[in-house]
Amino acid sequence: MKRRQFIRSMAAGAATAITLKSSEAEMQEKPSAQPQEFYELRKYTLRNGAGPKLTENFFAQAMIPALNRLGISPVGAFKVDIGPETPTYYLLLPSTSAETLLTVNQRLTKDAEFLRAAAGFWDAPAATPAFIRAESSIFSAFTGWPKLTAPKPGKRVFQLRTYESSGYAAHLKKVEMFNNGEIEIFVRSGLAPVFFGSALTGPLLPNLTYMLTFPDLPTLSANWSKFASDPAWKELSHRPGNTDAEIVSNITNLYLSPLACSQI
């Protein structure tokens, strides 16, 4: 098979897999009045030194403008402030189409303006790579929060949390908890969601990931305490089948700050 045909067939196969998984998720979750979005979360593990600045310039001057030209907006760009791996940067790409996210890299290679602006990062030589490793996950939005909600402009901190489960039944049960009560308690407690997503591709499957935003860390701490003491949360989380011991096997918690180029 010729190389070009092979690439097309691989892309088509990936798109089909995403479609099947997302359709399955939609059937198993509560219907929503709004169409559900899809998200790609790109993680860049960097080296100290020139790596962070080179990556931020790539985001600001090449990647985010090109994504906007593809209709992907708003794009979030964040650095990890508190977490196990630093320096690490994240890009958050929202779209109403999984296919749009699957074909981003292919379409970027046809964007002459992007290729000019991305020179030095996109085509960095093996001897001096721009990053250690890049990792991508694609998510389908929860029916209980089907659309990304960007905070108002201003100084913010973000919290990125991932809940792994030991199996798909447990994962879907945790998603159901969020859709049927937990998100409502979040909002009431001041835990302001940016997005909730069920992972379709990426590492640590099955998992769900969500992002919250706060004006500062003291508010984050105070509002989580408010959530933990909410009677509705205590009742929901202690129902048989809903406890963390039964449906959550690991939680990853990162604190992020937006880069100057972030649109979220």
Backbone torsions as a table, in degrees:
resi	resn	phi	psi	omega
1	MET	NA	136.2	179.6
2	LYS	-68.1	152.8	-174.8
3	ARG	-56.5	-45.5	-177.1
4	ARG	-63.5	-40.8	178.1
5	GLN	-65.7	-38.0	179.6
6	PHE	-62.2	-45.5	179.8
7	ILE	-61.1	-43.1	179.7
8	ARG	-62.8	-41.8	-178.4
9	SER	-67.5	-37.0	177.3
10	MET	-65.0	-43.4	179.3
11	ALA	-63.0	-41.4	180.0
12	ALA	-64.6	-41.3	178.8
13	GLY	-63.7	-41.5	178.5
14	ALA	-64.1	-41.9	179.8
15	ALA	-62.7	-40.3	178.7
16	THR	-63.4	-42.5	179.2
17	ALA	-61.6	-43.8	178.6
18	ILE	-62.3	-43.1	-178.4
19	THR	-61.3	-44.6	-179.2
20	LEU	-64.4	-44.2	-179.2
21	LYS	-66.4	-41.9	-178.4
22	SER	-68.7	-36.5	178.1
23	SER	-64.8	-40.8	178.0
24	GLU	-61.6	-43.1	179.5
25	ALA	-62.7	-42.1	-178.2
26	GLU	-64.7	-36.8	-179.3
27	MET	-68.6	-31.5	-174.7
28	GLN	-89.1	-13.2	-179.7
29	GLU	-104.7	166.2	-177.9
30	LYS	-66.8	135.5	179.5
31	PRO	-60.6	150.0	-179.0
32	SER	-123.0	148.8	177.6
33	ALA	-71.0	-27.7	179.9
34	GLN	-100.9	144.7	175.1
35	PRO	-65.3	141.7	-179.5
36	GLN	-79.1	140.8	175.8
37	GLU	-87.8	171.0	170.6
38	PHE	-122.1	152.0	-179.3
39	TYR	-132.9	141.5	167.0
40	GLU	-112.1	129.7	176.0
41	LEU	-112.6	113.8	-179.9
42	ARG	-102.5	127.9	-179.5
43	LYS	-111.2	127.3	178.4
44	TYR	-115.5	111.6	174.2
45	THR	-87.5	123.0	-168.8
46	LEU	-113.6	168.7	170.4
47	ARG	-99.0	150.4	172.5
48	ASN	-67.0	165.1	-177.6
49	GLY	99.7	-125.6	-175.4
50	ALA	-80.2	-15.4	-173.3
51	GLY	-55.6	-52.2	-178.3
52	PRO	-60.0	-44.5	-179.1
53	LYS	-66.7	-41.1	177.4
54	LEU	-60.3	-42.1	-178.9
55	THR	-68.6	-42.8	179.1
56	GLU	-63.3	-39.9	177.1
57	ASN	-64.2	-38.8	176.8
58	PHE	-61.7	-45.3	177.0
59	PHE	-58.8	-50.7	-171.2
60	ALA	-71.4	-41.8	-171.3
61	GLN	-94.8	-23.2	-174.3
62	ALA	-123.3	-59.6	-168.5
63	MET	-68.1	-53.2	-175.7
64	ILE	-65.4	-45.1	175.5
65	PRO	-58.7	-39.4	179.8
66	ALA	-67.7	-40.8	177.1
67	LEU	-62.3	-41.1	176.9
68	ASN	-61.0	-38.4	177.6
69	ARG	-65.1	-26.2	177.2
70	LEU	-84.8	1.3	-179.9
71	GLY	87.4	11.6	179.4
72	ILE	-96.6	112.1	-174.4
73	SER	-166.5	146.5	-6.1
74	PRO	-78.2	149.9	180.0
75	VAL	-103.3	127.8	177.3
76	GLY	-92.2	138.6	177.0
77	ALA	-132.2	122.3	-170.9
78	PHE	-137.4	154.6	170.3
79	LYS	-117.6	147.7	178.2
80	VAL	-79.3	122.1	175.8
81	ASP	-94.0	-41.0	179.2
82	ILE	-132.3	117.2	-178.1
83	GLY	174.0	173.2	-173.6
84	PRO	-74.2	-20.1	-175.6
85	GLU	-126.8	112.0	174.2
86	THR	-137.5	143.2	1.3
87	PRO	-80.6	134.4	175.7
88	THR	-136.8	135.6	177.2
89	TYR	-117.6	152.3	177.4
90	TYR	-126.9	144.9	167.1
91	LEU	-116.9	136.1	177.1
92	LEU	-116.3	118.5	-176.7
93	LEU	-114.6	116.0	176.1
94	PRO	-97.3	148.3	176.2
95	SER	-159.3	155.1	173.5
96	THR	-85.0	-2.9	-175.8
97	SER	-131.0	125.5	174.7
98	ALA	-65.9	-35.9	-179.8
99	GLU	-61.4	-37.7	177.7
100	THR	-57.8	-43.7	-179.3
101	LEU	-70.1	-36.3	-178.9
102	LEU	-66.6	-27.2	-173.5
103	THR	-106.7	11.6	-177.6
104	VAL	-56.2	-53.1	-174.8
105	ASN	-62.0	-39.3	178.2
106	GLN	-61.5	-41.0	-178.0
107	ARG	-75.2	-29.7	177.2
108	LEU	-63.7	-34.3	-179.3
109	THR	-67.0	-14.1	178.5
110	LYS	-100.8	3.0	-178.3
111	ASP	-99.8	100.8	-176.1
112	ALA	-61.9	-37.1	179.8
113	GLU	-64.3	-42.0	176.9
114	PHE	-62.2	-47.0	-176.6
115	LEU	-61.8	-36.2	177.0
116	ARG	-66.9	-46.8	-176.6
117	ALA	-70.7	-27.2	-174.8
118	ALA	-89.6	-3.3	-177.1
119	ALA	-55.7	134.2	-178.7
120	GLY	100.9	-25.7	175.3
121	PHE	-109.9	-56.8	-177.4
122	TRP	-58.9	-38.1	-175.9
123	ASP	-116.3	32.7	-179.2
124	ALA	-60.7	139.5	-179.3
125	PRO	-70.4	157.8	-178.2
126	ALA	-60.8	-30.6	-178.4
127	ALA	-69.8	-28.6	-180.0
128	THR	-135.3	69.8	-177.1
129	PRO	-65.0	152.4	-178.7
130	ALA	-75.5	-22.8	-178.9
131	PHE	-151.0	163.6	178.6
132	ILE	-75.3	-48.6	-179.2
133	ARG	-160.1	145.5	172.9
134	ALA	-114.3	144.5	-176.3
135	GLU	-135.9	140.2	-176.6
136	SER	-130.0	137.4	172.5
137	SER	-129.6	142.7	176.1
138	ILE	-116.8	136.7	-175.2
139	PHE	-125.8	149.5	166.3
140	SER	-101.6	136.4	-177.7
141	ALA	-66.0	151.4	174.6
142	PHE	-69.3	148.4	173.9
143	THR	-65.1	-28.6	179.4
144	GLY	-76.9	-11.7	176.4
145	TRP	-152.2	74.2	-167.2
146	PRO	-78.0	-9.4	-174.1
147	LYS	-135.1	137.6	177.7
148	LEU	-59.1	137.6	179.6
149	THR	-121.4	107.4	-179.5
150	ALA	-81.9	139.9	177.9
151	PRO	-72.8	165.4	175.1
152	LYS	-66.5	151.8	179.5
153	PRO	-58.3	148.8	-179.7
154	GLY	140.4	172.0	-179.0
155	LYS	-65.4	127.7	-176.7
156	ARG	-141.3	157.4	165.0
157	VAL	-119.2	151.3	-179.0
158	PHE	-124.4	147.3	177.5
159	GLN	-121.0	125.4	179.8
160	LEU	-114.2	117.6	-174.6
161	ARG	-123.7	136.9	178.5
162	THR	-122.9	127.8	177.8
163	TYR	-109.8	113.4	174.3
164	GLU	-89.2	150.9	175.7
165	SER	-127.3	157.7	-176.9
166	SER	-77.8	-16.1	179.9
167	GLY	-160.8	170.4	-175.3
168	TYR	-71.9	-31.7	177.5
169	ALA	-63.5	-43.5	178.4
170	ALA	-65.3	-41.2	178.6
171	HIS	-59.8	-48.3	-178.7
172	LEU	-65.4	-31.5	176.7
173	LYS	-65.5	-40.5	179.3
174	LYS	-68.0	-39.7	175.4
175	VAL	-60.5	-42.0	178.2
176	GLU	-60.7	-40.2	177.7
177	MET	-59.0	-44.7	178.5
178	PHE	-62.7	-47.2	-176.7
179	ASN	-65.6	-30.0	-173.0
180	ASN	-113.1	45.4	172.1
181	GLY	142.9	-41.3	-173.0
182	GLU	-67.5	-40.5	178.8
183	ILE	-62.1	-41.6	178.6
184	GLU	-59.2	-39.8	178.7
185	ILE	-70.3	-37.5	174.5
186	PHE	-53.2	-54.4	-175.1
187	VAL	-61.4	-43.2	180.0
188	ARG	-63.0	-29.0	-177.2
189	SER	-89.8	-3.0	-179.3
190	GLY	87.9	14.8	173.7
191	LEU	-88.2	92.9	-169.7
192	ALA	-80.8	111.0	-177.4
193	PRO	-76.4	143.4	167.6
194	VAL	-97.8	-48.9	174.5
195	PHE	-156.7	158.7	168.0
196	PHE	-127.4	134.9	-179.6
197	GLY	-143.7	142.9	172.8
198	SER	-97.7	124.4	-173.1
199	ALA	-69.8	128.7	174.4
200	LEU	-99.2	-34.6	176.7
201	THR	-137.8	163.4	177.3
202	GLY	117.2	-174.7	-178.8
203	PRO	-81.5	169.6	170.5
204	LEU	62.5	31.4	178.7
205	LEU	-75.5	147.6	-6.6
206	PRO	-81.3	146.4	176.7
207	ASN	-152.8	161.8	168.5
208	LEU	-121.7	150.4	179.8
209	THR	-135.3	140.8	175.2
210	TYR	-142.5	160.6	179.7
211	MET	-126.5	134.7	176.0
212	LEU	-118.5	160.5	177.5
213	THR	-136.0	147.1	-177.1
214	PHE	-143.4	155.7	176.5
215	PRO	-68.6	-28.0	-178.6
216	ASP	-165.1	170.5	-177.9
217	LEU	-67.5	-38.5	176.1
218	PRO	-59.0	-39.1	177.6
219	THR	-65.7	-40.7	177.0
220	LEU	-55.8	-49.6	-178.2
221	SER	-64.0	-43.8	-178.5
222	ALA	-64.4	-40.8	-176.8
223	ASN	-74.3	-32.1	173.2
224	TRP	-65.9	-36.3	176.5
225	SER	-64.7	-39.5	177.4
226	LYS	-62.2	-42.6	178.5
227	PHE	-61.9	-47.1	-175.9
228	ALA	-62.4	-28.4	-177.9
229	SER	-94.7	-0.2	-179.0
230	ASP	-67.2	126.0	-178.8
231	PRO	-58.1	-35.9	-179.9
232	ALA	-65.6	-37.5	177.6
233	TRP	-67.9	-41.9	179.5
234	LYS	-60.7	-40.9	179.8
235	GLU	-68.6	-46.2	-178.1
236	LEU	-63.0	-44.6	-173.4
237	SER	-76.5	-13.1	180.0
238	HIS	-103.2	1.9	174.9
239	ARG	-65.7	143.0	176.4
240	PRO	-56.1	131.2	-178.6
241	GLY	93.8	-11.7	-177.4
242	ASN	-106.0	-5.8	-174.4
243	THR	-72.2	152.0	178.8
244	ASP	-57.7	-37.5	-178.8
245	ALA	-60.2	-27.8	-177.9
246	GLU	-89.7	-32.0	-169.2
247	ILE	-128.0	-5.5	178.6
248	VAL	-126.5	122.2	-177.6
249	SER	-98.5	-22.8	179.4
250	ASN	-163.1	145.0	177.5
251	ILE	-125.3	128.7	173.5
252	THR	-107.4	133.8	-174.0
253	ASN	-130.1	116.6	-179.6
254	LEU	-120.4	145.7	173.9
255	TYR	-110.6	125.9	-174.3
256	LEU	-121.8	157.5	168.6
257	SER	-127.8	146.8	-178.4
258	PRO	-74.4	141.2	171.3
259	LEU	-74.1	162.8	-177.8
260	ALA	-59.0	-28.5	-177.6
261	CYS	-86.7	-4.5	-175.7
262	SER	-65.1	139.5	175.9
263	GLN	-97.6	3.9	177.6
264	ILE	-123.1	NA	NA
